[in-house]
Amino acid sequence: MYNKVDSFLPDSAVQATEALKNPKSVVMTDTVAGKKKKRDWATWAPDPKRAMWLAIVVPGAGQIYNRKYWKLPIVYGGFLGCAYAWRWNNQMYRDYSQAYMDIMDDDPNTQSYNQFLHLGMEITDDNKERYQNLFKRRKDYYRKYRDLSIFCLIGVYALSVIDAYVDASLSQFDISKDLSLKIEPSIINNHSSLNPVKASSLGLQCSLNF
């Protein structure tokens, strides 16, 4: 029922009066207004800083956040490859280090270097110095590539973070469908020339439309 008093009240007072009269309608209105809108993935753009921090905390999480799932095999493949290279080179380095220490001492009970000898070969006083140099070179070789595999692992981690940040930043650039580059002839006026015939010349004009 229409009340004459309501016509003299401001809108806020009228709403308060309606809330007292019919509280259920207010609850239904608030529920509809407070309902979370469904995200539109067609226009959604990732946040570069959030993508970067996700990639720092969990490798590959930045690519998942950017919805670039095809990059995950590349990221995790790089991590697994570097981890395997480190494990292999570290094991070989430890074996050759032990063999080098055993061949350098005079203890006959320490002969771990025999596992690296060919079948039927043995170390004598004539070839001992050659094998000492050989084990030393191989020990240094595997140590170098063990350290290199660690740097490669760090590099893959850094590249995954940079890729997540750059990919999220580039997704915010709005490139119009009307972007076009046109090159067409044009007449260039040369006002500094005193000769009217030479006052204009033919040239090319480049225009970018977006």
Secondary structure, DSSP 8 states (H G I E B T S, - for coil): ---GGGGGS-HHHHHHHHHHH-HHHHHHHHHHHTS-----TTT----HHHHHHHHHHSTTHHHHHTT-GGGHHHHHHHHHHHHHHHHHHHHHHHHHHHHHHHHHS--TT--GGGGGS-TT----TTTHHHHHHHHHHHHHHHHHHHHHHHHHHHHHHHHHHHHHHHHHHHTT----TT-EEEEEEEEEE-TT-S-SGGGEEEEEEEEEE-
